[in-house]
């Protein structure tokens, strides 16, 4: 009922920038929380940046000061502006959303993940 589609990943040199987008679609009543996580091979998935259920932003410690999350509520879309990228930022970036959606006359809560977009930082 809910789909998350990410875009904007790619190959960039150290110090470069990328902007990721994640658009949520479906019978969404509300988005309680939405943001970005990343996962590199052999490592656990970690928080990058997210809007919480109370509208605050949380950033992973390794990206503070370099990444900025923003959103367009009318489009159910979040963005991640990534500046001063480092090789250690290389990972699959996944969009996550906690949503309340409607299906056949009832509301359900769910946690959804996008398919991920690859970000590779290399010289």
FIKEVEX-958119 format. One line per 10 residues: number of its first residue (from 1); their letters; for each residue x, y, z of N, C-alpha, C. Coordinates in nm, 4 decimals, padded with zeros to 6 digits. Last residue first. Layout:
N
NUM = a = X Y Z X Y Z X Y Z ~ ...
***
This chain:
123
123 = xxxxxxxxxx = 03.8020 00.8469 -00.5231 03.8857 00.9285 -00.6093 03.9389 00.8499 -00.7276 ~ 03.4666 00.7989 -00.4151 03.5974 00.7451 -00.4503 03.6713 00.8414 -00.5412 ~ 03.1760 00.7031 -00.2912 03.2668 00.8165 -00.2839 03.4079 00.7634 -00.3047 ~ 02.8624 00.6049 -00.3842 03.0019 00.5648 -00.3830 03.0895 00.6891 -00.3889 ~ 02.5500 00.5028 -00.3030 02.6377 00.6191 -00.3016 02.7807 00.5691 -00.2890 ~ 02.2613 00.3524 -00.4260 02.4033 00.3390 -00.3977 02.4736 00.4738 -00.4055 ~ 01.9543 00.3316 -00.2637 02.0300 00.3914 -00.3729 02.1772 00.3940 -00.3340 ~ 01.6694 00.1296 -00.1811 01.8045 00.1770 -00.1604 01.8657 00.2374 -00.2848 ~ 01.4057 00.0689 -00.1742 01.4973 -00.0318 -00.2274 01.6441 00.0054 -00.2087 ~ 01.2586 00.1763 00.1393 01.2805 00.1805 -00.0037 01.3808 00.0756 -00.0458
113 = xxxxxxxxxx = 01.0450 00.0527 00.3930 01.1790 00.0801 00.3430 01.1788 00.0869 00.1920 ~ 00.8121 00.1191 00.6564 00.8457 00.0840 00.5195 00.9862 00.1283 00.4835 ~ 00.5873 00.0292 00.8963 00.7234 00.0772 00.8783 00.7719 00.0273 00.7432 ~ 00.2479 00.1221 00.9743 00.3501 00.0385 00.9154 00.4837 00.1084 00.9043 ~ -00.0872 00.1052 01.0765 00.0450 00.1626 01.0946 00.1475 00.0670 01.0359 ~ -00.4000 00.1589 00.9188 -00.2952 00.0704 00.9665 -00.1662 00.1493 00.9823 ~ -00.7479 00.2086 00.9073 -00.6138 00.2640 00.9136 -00.5179 00.1638 00.9745 ~ -01.0012 00.1087 00.6719 -00.9385 00.1068 00.8030 -00.7978 00.1633 00.7940 ~ -01.1016 00.0978 00.4135 -01.1836 00.1519 00.5204 -01.1256 00.1485 00.6601 ~ -00.8905 -00.0187 00.2582 -01.0264 -00.0705 00.2604 -01.1025 -00.0287 00.3871
103 = xxxxxxxxxx = -00.6477 00.1381 00.4252 -00.6692 00.0267 00.3336 -00.8084 -00.0300 00.3580 ~ -00.4355 00.4102 00.4947 -00.5698 00.3542 00.4929 -00.5804 00.2451 00.3877 ~ -00.1573 00.4536 00.7188 -00.2187 00.4480 00.5879 -00.3577 00.3868 00.5969 ~ 00.0988 00.6034 00.8749 -00.0364 00.5596 00.8994 -00.1064 00.5662 00.7647 ~ 00.4475 00.5154 00.8766 00.3291 00.5809 00.8229 00.2011 00.5228 00.8811 ~ 00.7763 00.5684 00.8730 00.6734 00.5143 00.9599 00.5452 00.5888 00.9256 ~ 01.0220 00.5079 00.6325 00.9086 00.5878 00.6756 00.8174 00.5070 00.7654 ~ 01.3421 00.5367 00.4864 01.2532 00.4699 00.5804 01.1404 00.5636 00.6189 ~ 01.5763 00.4765 00.2320 01.4734 00.5621 00.2869 01.3814 00.4794 00.3756 ~ 01.9166 00.4032 00.2318 01.7802 00.3560 00.2298 01.6867 00.4550 00.2959
93 = xxxxxxxxxx = 02.2113 00.3748 00.0584 02.1292 00.4640 00.1385 01.9834 00.4258 00.1208 ~ 02.4895 00.1813 00.0717 02.3548 00.1876 00.0175 02.2722 00.2725 00.1120 ~ 02.7986 00.3671 00.0773 02.7011 00.2732 00.1316 02.5767 00.2750 00.0443 ~ 03.0495 00.5858 00.1687 03.0068 00.4888 00.0688 02.9175 00.3826 00.1319 ~ 03.1594 00.7412 00.3574 03.0167 00.7584 00.3355 02.9623 00.6588 00.2337 ~ 03.4287 00.7038 00.3454 03.3562 00.6264 00.4440 03.2053 00.6475 00.4391 ~ 03.5074 00.8997 00.1595 03.4994 00.7592 00.1192 03.4208 00.6732 00.2175 ~ 03.2861 01.1834 00.1996 03.4078 01.1117 00.2309 03.3952 00.9673 00.1849 ~ 03.1532 01.4960 00.0926 03.1459 01.3510 00.1042 03.2836 01.2890 00.1218 ~ 03.0576 01.7618 00.1226 03.1881 01.7185 00.1712 03.1916 01.5681 00.1937
83 = xxxxxxxxxx = 02.7050 01.6996 00.1598 02.8190 01.7802 00.1204 02.9465 01.7256 00.1823 ~ 02.3931 01.6043 00.0774 02.5173 01.5517 00.1295 02.6332 01.6324 00.0726 ~ 02.0660 01.6358 00.1503 02.1761 01.7061 00.0871 02.3049 01.6631 00.1542 ~ 01.7958 01.4530 00.1107 01.9186 01.4499 00.1884 02.0273 01.5174 00.1073 ~ 01.4449 01.4858 00.1420 01.5683 01.5030 00.0686 01.6854 01.4934 00.1645 ~ 01.1195 01.3439 00.1170 01.2311 01.3932 00.1954 01.3553 01.3963 00.1078 ~ 00.7772 01.3840 00.0403 00.9132 01.3621 -00.0050 01.0130 01.4183 00.0949 ~ 00.5072 01.4440 00.0032 00.5495 01.3281 00.0826 00.6917 01.2865 00.0467 ~ 00.4417 01.6812 -00.1084 00.4820 01.5751 -00.1998 00.5201 01.4460 -00.1288 ~ 00.3878 01.8396 00.1061 00.2857 01.8283 00.0029 00.3150 01.7146 -00.0942
73 = xxxxxxxxxx = 00.6277 01.8383 00.2483 00.5131 01.7638 00.2987 00.4049 01.7424 00.1932 ~ 00.9350 01.8024 00.1797 00.8248 01.8697 00.1143 00.7006 01.7902 00.1509 ~ 01.2319 01.8376 00.3800 01.1126 01.7679 00.3327 01.0164 01.8616 00.2633 ~ 01.5746 01.7560 00.4602 01.4642 01.8487 00.4420 01.3452 01.7721 00.3866 ~ 01.8891 01.7173 00.6147 01.7639 01.6578 00.5713 01.6580 01.7671 00.5608 ~ 02.2265 01.7462 00.5386 02.1068 01.8166 00.5822 01.9834 01.7474 00.5270 ~ 02.5670 01.6809 00.6283 02.4418 01.6405 00.5640 02.3259 01.7206 00.6219 ~ 02.7643 01.8070 00.7811 02.7871 01.7816 00.6393 02.6586 01.7502 00.5635 ~ 02.6883 01.8311 01.0418 02.7637 01.9399 00.9831 02.7904 01.9240 00.8354 ~ 02.6958 01.4848 01.0952 02.6580 01.6169 01.1444 02.7498 01.7239 01.0872
63 = xxxxxxxxxx = 02.7788 01.2343 01.0355 02.7366 01.3196 00.9241 02.6970 01.4595 00.9676 ~ 02.8369 01.0861 01.2581 02.9388 01.0938 01.1542 02.9029 01.1876 01.0399 ~ 02.6056 01.0819 01.4168 02.7204 01.1618 01.4559 02.8233 01.1811 01.3464 ~ 02.2972 01.1198 01.2461 02.4051 01.0360 01.2922 02.5292 01.1201 01.3163 ~ 02.0413 01.3370 01.3556 02.1506 01.3077 01.2651 02.2461 01.2093 01.3283 ~ 01.7020 01.4222 01.3652 01.8117 01.3499 01.4269 01.9156 01.3194 01.3201 ~ 01.4617 01.6763 01.4040 01.5581 01.6070 01.3207 01.6646 01.5414 01.4058 ~ 01.1139 01.6711 01.4966 01.2529 01.7076 01.5159 01.3408 01.6309 01.4190 ~ 00.8542 01.5796 01.4823 00.8983 01.6802 01.3881 01.0399 01.7306 01.4067 ~ 00.7861 01.3708 01.6347 00.7517 01.5021 01.6883 00.8078 01.6146 01.6019
53 = xxxxxxxxxx = 00.8865 01.1531 01.5056 00.7417 01.1642 01.5149 00.6956 01.2973 01.5724 ~ 01.1691 01.2918 01.3223 01.1047 01.2073 01.4211 00.9549 01.2306 01.4219 ~ 01.3496 01.2734 01.0300 01.2503 01.3491 01.1031 01.1800 01.2529 01.1974 ~ 01.6959 01.1835 01.0063 01.5541 01.1530 01.0034 01.4730 01.2597 01.0743 ~ 02.0002 01.0484 00.8871 01.9225 01.1649 00.9264 01.7754 01.1313 00.9153 ~ 02.1289 00.7945 00.9355 02.1956 00.9076 00.8731 02.1274 01.0364 00.9178 ~ 02.1669 00.5066 01.1330 02.0924 00.6284 01.1057 02.1815 00.7312 01.0388 ~ 02.2774 00.1997 00.9868 02.2892 00.3101 01.0803 02.2069 00.4300 01.0356 ~ 02.3176 -00.1483 00.9749 02.2472 -00.0318 00.9257 02.2516 00.0785 01.0306 ~ 02.6451 -00.2811 01.0258 02.5049 -00.2678 01.0602 02.4455 -00.1427 00.9973
43 = xxxxxxxxxx = 02.8605 -00.4176 00.7732 02.8290 -00.3248 00.8803 02.6794 -00.3210 00.9054 ~ 02.9087 -00.5696 00.5513 02.9696 -00.6102 00.6762 02.9407 -00.5197 00.7938 ~ 02.8655 -00.2980 00.3303 02.8900 -00.4420 00.3475 02.9615 -00.4726 00.4779 ~ 02.6636 -00.0368 00.4776 02.7784 -00.0797 00.4002 02.8012 -00.2287 00.4238 ~ 02.3757 00.1474 00.4860 02.4358 00.0206 00.5213 02.5475 -00.0132 00.4233 ~ 02.1757 00.4109 00.6246 02.2703 00.3579 00.5279 02.3312 00.2288 00.5797 ~ 01.8712 00.6007 00.6247 01.9676 00.5125 00.6877 02.0662 00.4677 00.5811 ~ 01.6569 00.8800 00.6505 01.7562 00.8049 00.5771 01.8448 00.7227 00.6679 ~ 01.3032 00.9265 00.7110 01.4414 00.9667 00.7021 01.5276 00.8670 00.6276 ~ 01.0199 00.9948 00.9074 01.0752 00.9640 00.7764 01.2196 01.0101 00.7707
33 = xxxxxxxxxx = 00.7177 00.9505 01.0877 00.8614 00.9705 01.0873 00.9149 00.9290 00.9515 ~ 00.4511 00.9627 01.0164 00.4907 00.9921 01.1533 00.6398 01.0213 01.1650 ~ 00.2478 01.0684 00.7763 00.3820 01.0165 00.7937 00.4299 01.0590 00.9313 ~ -00.0903 00.9740 00.7146 00.0090 01.0625 00.7723 00.1430 00.9905 00.7776 ~ -00.2176 00.8275 00.5150 -00.2921 00.9224 00.5961 -00.1979 01.0238 00.6594 ~ -00.1626 00.7060 00.1974 -00.1011 00.7535 00.3205 -00.1916 00.8539 00.3893 ~ -00.1792 00.5061 -00.0173 -00.2906 00.5623 00.0583 -00.2445 00.6060 00.1971 ~ 00.1094 00.6110 -00.2073 00.0130 00.5153 -00.1583 -00.0968 00.5851 -00.0817 ~ 00.4521 00.7112 -00.1662 00.3246 00.7115 -00.2351 00.2367 00.5995 -00.1816 ~ 00.7336 00.9123 -00.1064 00.6406 00.8124 -00.0566 00.5082 00.8245 -00.1302
23 = xxxxxxxxxx = 01.0514 00.9682 -00.2304 00.9105 01.0010 -00.2424 00.8251 00.8839 -00.1954 ~ 01.3565 01.0960 -00.1688 01.2724 00.9808 -00.1397 01.1280 01.0256 -00.1408 ~ 01.6732 01.1933 -00.2956 01.5310 01.2181 -00.2800 01.4601 01.0878 -00.2485 ~ 01.9957 01.3336 -00.2393 01.9069 01.2195 -00.2497 01.7628 01.2628 -00.2281 ~ 02.2581 01.4942 -00.3802 02.1286 01.5180 -00.3179 02.0380 01.3993 -00.3452 ~ 02.6074 01.5295 -00.3221 02.4948 01.4619 -00.3845 02.3688 01.5009 -00.3100 ~ 02.9410 01.6541 -00.3661 02.8073 01.6604 -00.3093 02.7088 01.5773 -00.3903 ~ 03.2917 01.6046 -00.2779 03.1793 01.6380 -00.3630 03.0469 01.6322 -00.2901 ~ 03.4863 01.5056 -00.1181 03.4625 01.6483 -00.1146 03.3452 01.6937 -00.1985 ~ 03.5701 01.2436 -00.3414 03.5748 01.2999 -00.2060 03.5655 01.4517 -00.2091
13 = xxxxxxxxxx = 03.3432 01.2161 -00.6226 03.4766 01.2246 -00.5646 03.4713 01.2774 -00.4218 ~ 03.0780 00.9844 -00.6775 03.1255 01.1203 -00.6574 03.2642 01.1163 -00.5947 ~ 02.8180 00.8042 -00.8199 02.9606 00.8087 -00.7916 03.0060 00.9531 -00.7826 ~ 02.4899 00.7876 -00.6695 02.5853 00.7815 -00.7784 02.7274 00.7813 -00.7285 ~ 02.1449 00.8816 -00.6049 02.2735 00.8226 -00.5740 02.3648 00.8204 -00.6949 ~ 01.8942 00.9704 -00.6810 01.9997 01.0676 -00.6595 02.1359 01.0115 -00.6258 ~ 01.6096 00.8241 -00.5156 01.6855 00.8609 -00.6337 01.7978 00.9548 -00.5933 ~ 01.3611 00.5957 -00.3940 01.4773 00.6815 -00.3767 01.5418 00.7122 -00.5109 ~ 01.0390 00.5464 -00.3014 01.1275 00.5434 -00.4167 01.2381 00.6450 -00.3972 ~ 00.8178 00.3510 -00.1283 00.9189 00.4539 -00.1149 01.0163 00.4389 -00.2297
3 = xxx = 00.4730 00.2801 -00.0971 00.5990 00.2610 -00.1675 00.6903 00.3803 -00.1434 ~ 00.2059 00.1149 00.0480 00.2972 00.2276 00.0547 00.4269 00.1912 -00.0154 ~ 00.0810 -00.1200 00.0000 00.0000 00.0000 00.0000 00.0848 00.1256 00.0000
***
